[in-house]
Amino acid sequence: LPVVPPHFELAPIDKAKTRLNAVVKLLKRKDVTAIVNACDAGREGELIFRLIEQYAAGAKGSLNKPIERLWLQSMTPQAIREGFESLRSDESMQGLADAARSRSEADWLVGINGTRAMTAFNSRDGGFFLTTVGRVQTPTLSIVVEREEKIRKHVARSYWEVHATFDADAGTYEGKWFDPSFKKDPNDADAKADRLWDEAAAQAIVQACQGQPAQVSEESNPTKQSSPLLYDLTSLQREANSRLGFSAKTTLSIAQALYEKHKVLTYPRTDSRALPEDYLATVRKTFESLADHDLPGPLRELSGQARKALNDGYVKPSKRVFDNAKVSDHFAIIPTLETPKSLTEIEAKLYDLVVKRFLAVFYPSAEFLETTRTSTVNVSVPGAGAQQHFQTKGKVLVNPGWLAVYGKEAQDDDSTLVAVAAGETVRTESADVAALKTKPPARYTEATLLSAMEGAGKLIEDDELREAMADKGLGTPATRASIIEGLLMEKYMLREGRDLIPTAKAFQLMTLLRGLDVEDLTKPELTGNWEYQLAEMEHGRLARDAFMAEIDRKSTRLNSSHR
């Protein structure tokens, strides 16, 4: 130890060997005089090309053929033609190629050296205790362990709420006591305007208010709610986990089948939630396809929603949907022009999620009228003020907009407030005390852990590193599911219902890394630092050798720490 190879040999993966050899054969043909790299327009796409090129060149080190780069963010015929008319030079892609290789090699070096060092330390008294670590998996595990530590340290505190029923001419309505002078306490997250920490004060409010008249004031505001953005893979995995109970791995494999086998969804392994700006015509055709075809079973009603959007002119340019700046090497997940013929039940459920979101994003905003009513009882209670205030909230759906796609055409009765006439005095019909206890933070589910991984950059204090990681997070949409599955397989976490619970092995690893002073492996700052340096490399401001020398030093330090 440490394991730092002088160079990285390449060996083909068994299942891809035949295809790889076919590509290599084409590259080596005498009549092939130039090569166009048309891999995905991003770092990982660049890496795939560079590895194929290296493998094909073998010991010679170069194919000695000119290489140009096709850079596509949109797949319309016009965009492809324009891409071929403005191919980029191989030299201009060198920074991206260096960053791609460096990320790949650095991940391998940190993973192999960290895993061997921690395994050696844990096996020092005999036996073999495999202890895997990695740049993405270990900070992800750390997020789950820190939450579990907060849950274990949580001491439940008792508090009380006062609920009252008020009698108006038009009927009755509920209200909850609150303190209008309440201010948030940064040192007490449990303190809220409607919580009383003294049972005697709560009982005194009930006694004082029973049967008393109350003055009513109301404030109504119209509000609009836009539909959520189109799905990228992480948001689709989150929604499928919380709505359908699918694991991130299951969602990815279903989405992949809908893309590869059925050809009804676009490429799923994307981190973009927008479409290219030249995609409006394709979107229109997709709406027409959905409207005109007889979709199977429960998907049938989507045809009517698609037809309505076309008839009412909803499908139009919008920066919220069409934005080249927000398209990475792939755009958002949307349905294709193919319509499904024979989907399994779970495939149909996931397809339904994507199509509904695709339709909804073009529909108008949902419009509500939100009303906040304050009922004030003019009685003084020691410790609770000279007047007692009760709040009631109502939200009336005025225009369903995009919610119609989800079948919500009308208002639920329970959110409409009983009317109170101007100047009317209501009576406190009854009041009672609810005894409650503060709860610890919830355990992570796959949906909330995916969100935490995606937003891990927000946990970084350093502004520059946080900025570098702003759109990245821990892992990529394509790898997050396998990171979570890997932690479950290595017995660092267990699934209990939808909850993810860290095991004793996870706590032991975190304690070990902190004790050996290699705690940076548990923090997202490591990824933030790498992303910052890789961005510098892409722009030619940092040499690949300098970055890799730093990775070699980290590998050495990892191995010296456990001795």
C-alpha positions in Angstrom: 0.0 0.0 0.0 -0.7 2.6 -1.4 -1.9 1.2 -4.8 -0.8 3.8 -7.3 -0.3 2.2 -10.8 2.1 4.1 -13.2 -0.6 3.9 -15.9 -4.1 2.3 -16.2 -4.5 -0.7 -18.4 -7.9 -1.3 -20.1 -9.8 -4.6 -20.2 -13.1 -4.9 -22.0 -16.3 -5.8 -20.0 -17.4 -9.3 -21.2 -20.9 -8.3 -22.2 -19.7 -5.3 -24.3 -16.7 -7.1 -25.8 -18.3 -8.1 -29.2 -19.6 -4.5 -29.7 -16.3 -2.9 -28.7 -14.3 -5.2 -31.1 -16.7 -4.2 -33.9 -16.0 -0.5 -33.3 -12.3 -1.1 -33.0 -12.3 -2.9 -36.3 -14.0 0.0 -38.0 -11.5 2.5 -36.4 -8.6 0.5 -37.8 -9.9 0.1 -41.3 -7.6 1.6 -44.0 -10.4 3.4 -45.8 -11.5 5.1 -42.5 -9.4 8.3 -42.8 -11.0 10.5 -40.0 -13.0 9.9 -36.8 -15.9 11.9 -35.4 -16.4 11.6 -31.6 -20.3 11.7 -31.3 -20.5 10.5 -27.7 -22.7 12.3 -25.2 -21.9 16.0 -25.0 -20.4 16.0 -21.5 -17.5 14.7 -19.3 -18.6 11.1 -19.1 -19.4 10.9 -22.8 -15.9 12.3 -23.5 -14.4 9.6 -21.2 -16.1 6.8 -23.1 -14.6 8.0 -26.4 -11.1 8.4 -25.0 -11.1 4.9 -23.5 -12.3 3.4 -26.8 -9.6 5.4 -28.6 -6.9 4.2 -26.1 -8.0 0.6 -26.3 -8.1 0.7 -30.2 -4.6 2.3 -30.4 -3.1 -0.3 -28.1 0.7 -0.2 -27.7 1.1 2.3 -30.5 -0.6 4.9 -28.3 -2.3 6.7 -31.2 -4.6 5.8 -34.2 -2.8 8.5 -36.3 -6.2 9.7 -37.7 -7.7 13.1 -37.4 -10.4 13.4 -34.7 -13.2 15.9 -34.6 -16.0 16.4 -32.0 -19.7 16.4 -32.7 -21.4 18.4 -29.8 -25.1 17.8 -29.6 -27.6 18.9 -27.0 -30.7 18.5 -29.2 -31.5 15.5 -31.4 -33.7 17.1 -34.0 -32.5 16.5 -37.6 -31.8 20.2 -38.0 -29.6 20.3 -34.8 -27.7 17.2 -36.0 -27.1 18.8 -39.4 -25.8 22.0 -37.7 -23.6 19.9 -35.4 -21.9 18.3 -38.3 -21.4 21.7 -40.0 -19.6 23.0 -36.9 -17.5 20.1 -35.6 -15.1 21.0 -32.8 -11.4 20.3 -33.0 -9.8 17.5 -30.9 -7.4 20.0 -29.3 -10.3 22.1 -28.0 -11.6 19.1 -26.2 -8.3 18.2 -24.4 -9.3 19.9 -21.2 -12.6 18.1 -21.0 -10.8 14.8 -21.8 -8.2 15.4 -19.1 -10.9 16.2 -16.5 -12.9 13.1 -17.5 -9.9 10.7 -17.1 -8.8 12.4 -13.9 -12.2 12.0 -12.3 -12.4 8.3 -13.3 -8.8 7.5 -12.1 -9.1 9.5 -8.9 -12.3 7.8 -7.9 -10.7 4.4 -8.4 -7.5 5.4 -6.4 -9.5 6.8 -3.5 -11.9 3.8 -3.5 -9.2 1.1 -3.7 -6.8 2.7 -1.2 -9.5 3.8 1.3 -11.1 0.3 1.2 -7.8 -1.5 1.6 -6.6 0.8 4.4 -9.9 0.5 6.4 -10.2 -3.3 5.7 -6.5 -3.8 6.9 -7.2 -1.7 10.1 -10.5 -3.6 10.9 -8.8 -7.0 10.2 -5.7 -6.4 12.3 -6.8 -8.8 15.0 -7.4 -11.6 12.6 -10.2 -12.5 10.2 -11.1 -10.5 7.1 -13.6 -7.6 7.6 -14.2 -5.9 4.2 -14.8 -2.2 4.9 -15.5 -0.3 1.6 -15.2 3.4 1.3 -15.6 5.8 -1.7 -15.8 9.5 -2.6 -19.6 9.3 -3.1 -20.7 6.3 -1.0 -19.0 7.4 2.3 -20.4 11.0 2.4 -23.8 9.6 1.5 -23.6 7.1 4.4 -22.4 10.0 6.6 -25.6 11.9 5.8 -27.7 8.9 7.0 -25.5 8.3 10.1 -25.7 11.9 11.2 -29.5 11.8 10.9 -29.6 8.7 13.0 -27.4 10.3 15.6 -29.8 13.2 15.8 -32.7 10.7 16.2 -30.9 8.9 19.0 -30.0 12.1 20.8 -33.5 13.5 20.6 -35.2 14.1 23.9 -39.0 14.4 23.5 -40.5 17.6 25.0 -44.1 17.9 26.0 -46.1 20.8 24.5 -49.8 21.7 24.3 -52.1 23.1 21.6 -55.5 24.7 22.1 -58.2 24.0 19.4 -61.5 25.8 19.4 -64.8 25.5 17.5 -66.5 28.8 16.6 -70.2 29.2 15.9 -71.2 31.6 13.1 -74.6 32.3 11.5 -73.6 30.1 8.4 -72.2 27.2 10.5 -69.2 26.2 12.6 -65.4 26.3 11.9 -62.2 25.3 13.7 -59.4 27.5 14.9 -56.0 26.9 16.5 -54.6 29.2 19.2 -51.4 31.0 18.3 -49.2 33.8 19.6 -49.1 36.7 17.0 -46.0 38.2 18.7 -44.0 35.0 18.3 -40.5 35.3 16.8 -38.3 32.3 15.7 -35.6 31.3 18.1 -32.4 30.2 16.3 -31.5 28.1 19.3 -34.8 26.3 19.7 -36.1 24.6 16.5 -39.1 23.2 18.4 -40.5 26.6 19.3 -43.5 27.5 17.2 -46.3 30.2 17.4 -49.0 27.6 18.1 -47.1 25.6 20.9 -47.6 26.2 24.6 -44.9 24.7 26.9 -47.1 25.0 30.0 -50.2 22.8 30.4 -51.7 25.1 33.1 -51.6 28.1 30.6 -53.3 25.9 27.9 -56.0 24.8 30.3 -56.5 28.5 31.5 -57.0 29.5 27.8 -59.7 26.8 27.4 -61.5 27.9 30.6 -61.3 31.6 29.7 -62.5 31.2 26.1 -65.4 28.7 26.6 -68.7 30.4 25.5 -67.1 33.8 24.9 -67.7 36.0 21.8 -64.9 36.5 19.2 -64.2 39.2 16.7 -63.3 38.0 13.2 -60.8 39.5 10.8 -59.9 37.9 7.4 -57.3 38.3 4.7 -57.8 36.7 1.3 -55.1 36.5 -1.4 -55.3 35.0 -4.8 -52.3 32.7 -5.4 -51.0 30.7 -8.4 -49.1 27.4 -8.4 -47.1 26.3 -11.4 -46.8 22.7 -12.3 -43.5 21.1 -11.2 -40.7 21.0 -13.8 -40.2 18.0 -16.2 -38.4 15.0 -14.6 -34.7 14.3 -14.6 -33.8 10.9 -13.3 -33.4 11.9 -9.6 -36.7 13.7 -9.4 -38.4 10.7 -11.2 -36.8 8.3 -8.7 -37.9 10.5 -5.8 -41.5 10.7 -7.0 -41.7 7.0 -7.8 -40.4 6.1 -4.4 -42.8 8.4 -2.5 -45.9 7.7 -4.7 -45.4 4.2 -5.8 -42.9 2.7 -3.3 -40.4 1.9 -6.1 -36.7 1.8 -5.1 -34.3 4.1 -7.0 -32.8 1.0 -8.7 -36.3 -0.3 -9.7 -37.3 3.1 -11.2 -34.0 3.2 -13.2 -34.5 -0.3 -14.6 -38.2 0.4 -15.6 -37.3 3.7 -17.2 -34.4 2.0 -19.0 -36.9 -0.7 -20.3 -39.4 2.0 -21.4 -36.5 3.7 -23.3 -34.7 0.7 -24.8 -37.3 -2.0 -25.2 -40.5 -0.1 -25.7 -39.0 3.2 -27.1 -41.7 5.3 -25.4 -39.5 7.4 -23.2 -36.4 9.5 -24.0 -33.0 8.7 -22.4 -33.5 8.4 -18.7 -30.0 8.9 -17.2 -30.2 12.7 -17.3 -29.7 15.5 -14.8 -31.6 18.1 -16.9 -35.2 19.2 -16.3 -35.5 21.3 -19.5 -35.7 20.8 -23.2 -33.6 22.2 -26.1 -35.0 25.5 -27.5 -35.6 23.9 -30.9 -37.8 21.1 -29.5 -41.2 22.9 -29.7 -42.2 21.2 -33.0 -41.2 17.7 -31.6 -43.3 18.4 -28.5 -46.3 19.4 -30.6 -46.0 16.1 -32.6 -45.7 14.2 -29.3 -48.9 15.8 -28.0 -50.7 15.0 -31.3 -49.4 11.4 -31.1 -50.8 11.1 -27.5 -54.1 12.7 -28.5 -54.7 10.6 -31.6 -53.7 7.1 -30.3 -55.9 4.9 -28.2 -53.7 4.4 -25.1 -54.1 1.2 -23.2 -56.2 0.9 -20.0 -55.8 3.6 -17.3 -53.6 5.7 -19.7 -56.7 6.4 -22.0 -57.8 9.6 -20.3 -54.3 11.2 -21.1 -55.4 11.4 -24.7 -58.2 13.8 -23.8 -55.8 16.0 -21.8 -53.3 16.1 -24.7 -56.1 17.0 -27.1 -57.4 19.8 -24.8 -53.8 21.3 -24.6 -53.6 21.4 -28.4 -57.1 22.8 -28.9 -56.6 25.6 -26.3 -53.1 26.6 -27.5 -51.2 25.5 -24.3 -48.2 24.2 -26.2 -46.1 27.3 -26.8 -42.5 28.5 -26.1 -41.6 28.9 -22.5 -38.2 29.5 -20.9 -39.4 27.3 -18.0 -39.5 24.3 -20.4 -37.2 25.2 -23.3 -33.8 26.4 -22.1 -30.5 25.5 -23.7 -28.6 26.8 -20.7 -30.3 24.2 -18.5 -29.7 21.2 -20.9 -26.6 19.2 -20.1 -25.5 16.2 -22.2 -29.1 15.0 -22.2 -32.5 16.8 -21.8 -35.4 16.0 -19.5 -37.3 12.7 -19.6 -40.4 13.0 -21.8 -42.5 10.6 -23.9 -41.4 9.9 -27.4 -43.5 9.8 -30.6 -44.0 6.1 -30.1 -47.1 5.1 -28.1 -47.1 2.1 -25.8 -48.6 -1.2 -26.9 -48.1 -3.7 -24.2 -46.7 -2.4 -20.9 -46.6 -4.3 -17.6 -48.5 -2.8 -14.7 -45.4 -1.2 -13.1 -44.1 0.1 -16.5 -47.6 1.7 -17.2 -47.4 3.4 -13.7 -44.0 4.9 -14.4 -45.0 5.9 -18.0 -48.2 7.5 -16.5 -46.0 9.6 -14.1 -43.8 10.9 -17.0 -46.7 11.6 -19.4 -48.8 13.5 -16.8 -45.8 15.7 -15.8 -45.1 16.3 -19.6 -48.7 17.4 -20.2 -49.0 19.4 -16.9 -45.9 21.5 -17.5 -47.6 23.1 -20.5 -51.0 23.7 -18.8 -51.7 27.0 -17.1 -51.0 27.5 -13.4 -53.5 26.4 -10.8 -55.3 29.3 -9.2 -56.4 29.4 -5.6 -57.9 31.9 -3.1 -56.1 31.5 0.2 -57.9 32.9 3.3 -56.4 33.4 6.7 -59.0 34.0 9.4 -58.2 35.3 12.9 -60.8 34.9 15.6 -59.9 37.1 18.6 -61.4 36.4 22.1 -61.1 39.4 24.3 -60.0 37.6 27.5 -56.8 38.0 29.4 -54.9 34.8 30.5 -51.6 35.0 32.6 -48.7 33.9 30.5 -50.8 34.0 27.2 -51.5 37.7 26.7 -54.5 40.1 27.1 -56.3 38.6 24.0 -56.5 35.1 22.7 -56.1 34.6 19.0 -57.1 31.6 16.9 -56.1 31.0 13.3 -58.1 29.2 10.6 -56.8 28.7 7.1 -58.8 28.0 3.9 -57.6 27.4 0.4 -60.2 27.4 -2.4 -59.4 26.1 -5.9 -60.6 28.8 -8.4 -59.1 27.4 -11.6 -57.6 23.9 -11.6 -55.1 24.6 -14.5 -52.5 21.8 -14.6 -54.1 20.0 -11.7 -56.8 18.9 -14.1 -54.2 16.5 -15.6 -54.1 14.8 -12.2 -57.9 14.6 -12.1 -58.4 17.5 -9.7 -61.2 19.5 -11.3 -63.1 20.7 -8.3 -62.4 21.9 -4.7 -62.3 19.5 -1.8 -65.2 20.5 0.6 -63.0 20.5 3.7 -60.8 23.4 2.6 -63.7 25.8 2.0 -64.3 28.1 5.0 -67.7 28.7 6.4 -68.6 32.3 5.5 -68.6 35.0 8.2 -70.4 38.3 7.4 -68.6 41.6 7.9 -68.9 42.8 11.5 -70.5 39.5 12.6 -69.5 38.4 16.1 -69.0 34.6 16.5 -69.2 32.5 19.7 -66.6 30.1 21.1 -68.7 27.0 21.2 -66.0 24.7 22.6 -62.3 24.6 23.3 -60.0 21.7 24.2 -56.3 21.0 24.8 -54.2 18.6 22.8 -51.2 17.1 24.6 -48.3 16.4 22.2 -44.6 15.7 22.2 -41.8 16.9 19.9 -40.7 14.3 17.4 -37.1 13.6 16.2 -36.3 14.2 12.5 -37.6 11.6 10.2 -35.4 8.8 9.0 -34.3 9.0 5.3 -36.3 7.1 2.7 -34.8 6.6 -0.8 -36.8 9.7 -2.0 -35.4 12.0 0.7 -31.9 10.5 0.5 -31.8 11.1 -3.2 -32.8 14.8 -2.5 -30.0 15.0 0.1 -27.5 13.6 -2.3 -28.6 16.0 -5.1 -28.4 19.0 -2.7 -25.3 17.9 -0.8 -23.4 21.0 -2.2 -25.6 23.2 0.1 -23.9 21.6 3.1 -20.5 23.0 2.1 -19.4 26.2 3.8 -16.7 27.3 1.4 -18.3 29.6 -1.3 -16.0 28.5 -4.2 -16.5 24.8 -3.5 -20.2 25.2 -3.0 -20.5 27.0 -6.3 -18.4 24.3 -8.1 -20.9 21.7 -6.8 -24.0 23.8 -7.3 -25.4 21.6 -10.1 -23.6 18.4 -9.2 -24.4 16.9 -5.8 -23.1 13.6 -4.7 -23.0 11.1 -7.5 -24.8 11.5 -10.8 -28.4 10.7 -11.6 -27.1 7.5 -13.3 -25.1 6.3 -10.2 -27.2 7.4 -7.2 -29.4 4.3 -7.3 -26.4 2.0 -7.4 -24.7 3.9 -4.5 -27.7 3.4 -2.3 -28.0 -0.3 -3.4 -24.2 -0.7 -2.7 -24.6 0.6 0.9 -27.5 -1.8 1.4 -25.5 -4.7 -0.1 -22.4 -4.0 2.1 -24.7 -4.0 5.1 -24.0 -0.3 6.0 -27.8 0.3 5.9 -31.0 -1.8 6.2 -34.4 -1.2 4.6 -37.3 -1.1 7.1 -40.5 -0.4 5.2 -39.5 2.7 3.3 -37.0 3.9 5.9 -33.2 3.5 5.5 -31.5 2.7 8.8 -27.7 2.7 9.3 -26.2 -0.4 10.9 -23.5 -0.7 13.6 -21.0 -1.3 10.8 -21.9 2.2 9.5 -21.4 3.9 12.9 -18.1 2.0 13.3 -16.8 3.2 9.9 -17.6 6.9 10.7 -16.0 6.6 14.2 -12.9 5.0 12.6 -12.5 7.7 9.8 -12.9 10.5 12.4 -10.4 8.8 14.7 -7.8 8.3 11.9 -8.1 11.9 10.9 -9.4 11.2 7.4 -12.8 12.7 8.1 -12.7 14.5 4.7 -13.8 11.2 3.2 -17.1 11.6 5.0 -17.8 15.1 3.8 -19.2 16.4 0.4 -16.3 19.0 0.4 -14.1 16.4 -1.2 -16.4 16.2 -4.2 -16.8 20.0 -4.2 -13.0 20.4 -4.2 -12.7 17.9 -7.1 -15.4 19.5 -9.1 -13.7 22.9 -8.7 -10.4 21.6 -9.8 -11.9 19.5 -12.7 -13.7 22.7 -13.9 -10.3 24.5 -13.8 -8.8 21.6 -15.8 -11.6 21.8 -18.4 -10.7 25.4 -19.0 -7.0 24.8 -19.2 -6.2 26.5 -15.9 -5.0 23.3 -14.0 -2.7 20.6 -15.3 -3.9 17.0 -15.1 -0.5 16.0 -13.6 -0.9 18.4 -10.7 -4.4 17.1 -9.8 -3.3 13.4 -10.0 -0.2 14.1 -7.9 -2.5 15.5 -5.2 -4.7 12.3 -5.5 -1.5 10.1 -5.1 -0.6 12.1 -1.9 -4.1 11.5 -0.5 -3.8 7.8 -1.3 -0.5 7.6 0.6 -2.0 9.5 3.6 -5.0 7.2 3.7 -2.7 4.2 4.0 -0.3 5.8 6.5 -3.2 6.8 8.7 -4.1 3.3 9.8 -0.6 2.1 10.6 
